[in-house]
Amino acid sequence: MSESADTAESKVTCVFVHGWAMNSAVWQDCLACLPAWVDAIVVDLPGHGSMADVTAASLDDYVRVVATLVNRPVVWVGWSLGGLVTLKLAERYPERVAGLFQVAATPCFVQRPEWPHAVKTGVFEQFAGALSEDVERTLKQFLALQVMGDSDARQSMKVLQAAISRRGLPSQQALQSGLSILQQTDLRDLLGHMRTPVEWLLGAQDALVPVAVGADLQHLNPYIELHTQAHAGHAPFISHPQEFATYLSNFLQKVTS
């Protein structure tokens, strides 16, 4: 698909789903790098941003809310927690999924037997405990983890903080529910049986989703095409927006050709 293919009929629709504690404003800079033929829809998860008043307690709740946004096949871009949402959505509503582009995501965030490249269980427990005492401090610590290893961590931190400032802090309930989802969800079996077109982008320096998980992903599903962004942490679409846009655009062309 060429840059000139910008009519409504030729546009490719992508729905962008953010990660824990964030909101749809985090995509702002990278969207500007996408070609004109990409029709981008950014959404807020329940309890976040424009949906701060919407309550959701489980991954299934998130999926049901997000799925109502479209009634036809589109490409879903899921970052971190958003990756779990889009993976589950592909299982529950396959007729609404043309492809999945996973960013700094994993089907299982917590270490389990035969799944070592993940976060230790105690980390999520510590965050959950800290949230009840000091939400803002806990979020700052989490943001620091997201930009760790980033080639321009200070600028990436500013982008994340600006996104929160634009849309406000998530609700306490949403933060706690999101942590529970990250801690308890295991979609490895789902990914292993998935035949929906899916590509993965990992940050080489990601402190939350280790780049070594890439080999585990491809072991689960050999159809997965994997990309690694050098000098990027947990938010490669923020630290390297142009590279992210190129990876995504190439995937869209393959899915729609």
N, C-alpha and C positions, 0 to 999 in steps of 0.2 A: 504494500500500500504506500503510495507516494504522499509527499507533503501536500500536494494539490488536491488530494482526495478529502475535501473538507465539507462536502454536502451532508445533509442530515442522514441520507441513506447510507453513506459510506463511513460514518463515524462509528467508532468502537466504544462501547460503554464499559467503564471500569468503576467499581464501587470500592472505596478505600475505607478500611476498618482499622481504627487506631488501637493502641495498646493500653495496658493498665495505667490508671491515674491520669491519662492524657485526654485529648479530645481531637476533633476533626481539624482544628487549626494547625496541627503539626505538619500537615501535608502541604501547606501553602507554598513554600519555596520550591519544592520538587515539582509541583503541578505546573509551575511556570516553565519548566524545562521540557514538558511533554509536547509532542507535535499536535498540530491543530485538529487532526482527525481523531484524537482521543477525547471522548466525552466523559469527564471525571465527575463522579458523585461522591462527596465525602459525607460520612455519617458519624453521629455520636452514639456511642453505646448507652444503654439505659443507666441513669445515674450520673452521666457525664455531659458537660457542655450544655447544648440546647435541650438535652433530654434529662436534665438533672432531676426533674420531678417524676420520672418514670422509674418504677421499682422492678428490679430483676434479681433473683437470688441464685440462679443456676445458669449453666451454659445453655441449656435448652431454652431458658427464658430469653437469653440474649439472641439466640438464633431465631426464635419466633418473631421477635421485634424487628430484627434486621431484614428478615426474609420478606416482610410486607412491603419493602421499598421497591421491589421489582417483581414483574410477573412474566419475565422472559429470560432467556440465557444471557448472562453478562459475565465479564471477568471480574473476579473478586481479588482484591489486594489486601492481605491481612498481615499486620505488623504485631509481633509478640502475642499478647492475649488475643488480638484480632485474628491471628493465624489459627488459633483454636476455634474461634467462632466460625471462620470461613470453612475450615475442614469439616466441622460438624454440619454446617449448612449444606455442604456438598453431598453429605449422606442423606439428610432429611429432605432436601429440596433439589435433587439433581437436575430437574427441568429448568432451574433458574441459574445454573452454573455452566458457563462455557469453558472456564478455565480458572485455575488458582495460581496466584503469584504470592508466595510466602516470603516475608521479610523478617529476618532475625527471629524466626519462629521455630517451634519444635512440637511434635505431637505429645511430648511428655516432658514437662519442665523440671520435674524432680527426679533425682537419682533413684533407680530401682534395679533389681537384679538384671544383669545383662544390659543395663542402660546407664553407663557410668558418666557419660558426657552431658551432665545436667547439674542443676543446682542442688545443693545438699538440703535435705528436708528442714533442718533447723533454721535455715536462712528465712524461709517463708514464715516459720513460727515466730522468729524474732521480729520480723516486720509487722506481723499481726498484733503482737504484744505492744510494740512501740506505737502503732497507730492509735491505740486506745489512750495513750498518754499524751502524744504530741503529733498531730497530723502533719503540720507544716514541716517540722524537723525531719520526720520520717520520709516525706516526699522529697526533700532536698537530698537525703542520703540515697534514695532510689535514683534520682536524676543523676547523681554523681556516678553511680554504677553504670548507668546507660551510656555515659560519654567516656567512660574509662577506656583508654587505649585509642581513642579518637585522635586523628592527626590535628584537629583543631577543636579540642574539647571545650574550650572557653566559649567559642562561638556557638557550638552545638547546644551547650547549656543555656545560652541566651535564647535560642530558638524554642527550646522546650519550656523555659520559664515564661516566654512571651505567649505561648499557646495557652498555658494555664491562666495567665492574666487576662487574655481576651475572653475566655469562656467561663472562668471561675473554677474553683476547686470542685472535684467530684464529691458526691455525698459520702458520708461516713459508711453508710450501708453498702454503697457501690464499691468502695475501696475494700471493705472486708470480704464482700462476696467475690470480688475479682481475685483476691489473694487465695481464697478457698478454691476457686476454679483452677487457678494455676497450680496449686498444690495437689489437688485430687485428680485432675483430668489425665487420662492416658488414652490417646487415640492412635496408638501404634498399630493395632490390629486394623482399624479403619484405613489408615494410610497404606498398609500392606496390600489391601484388596482394592484400592482406588484405581480407577482407570481414567478418571478425569484428567485432562492435561494439567500438569502442575510443574512449576519451576520454583527454585528456592534461591534466595540471596542471603548469604551470611556475612557478617562482619568479621574480618580476620582477627580482630582484637576484642571481640565481644566477651564481656565478663559474665553475662547472664545465659547466653546460648553459645557454648564453646564451639568454635569452628570445627573441632574434631567430630561433632555430631553429624557432619555432612556424610561421612562414610557410613554411619549407622542408618541415615535416611535412605541412602541408595541401596543398602542391604535389605531394608524393609521393602522398598519399591524401586526396582531397577529402571523404571520408566522416568524417574525424577531426573530433571536436568538441574545441576547445581552450579551456582556462581559464588565466588568469594571476592568481597571487596577489600583490597589491601588498605591498611591504615584506618579501618573503620571499626567503631564499637557496635553498640546495640541499635543504633539508628543510622544505618548507612544512607538512607534516603535524605537525611538531614546533612550529614557530613560530606556526602558525595552525590548531590542531587542530579547532576548531569549524567554520571555513570549509571545511577539508578534508572533514570529516564530511558537510557539506551537499552539496558537489560529488559525493562518492561516493554518498551516499544517493539523490540525484537520478538518477545514472547507473543505479543498481541498479533503481530503479523503472521506468526506460525499458526496461532489458534484460529485466525479468521481467513486464512488462505484456502 
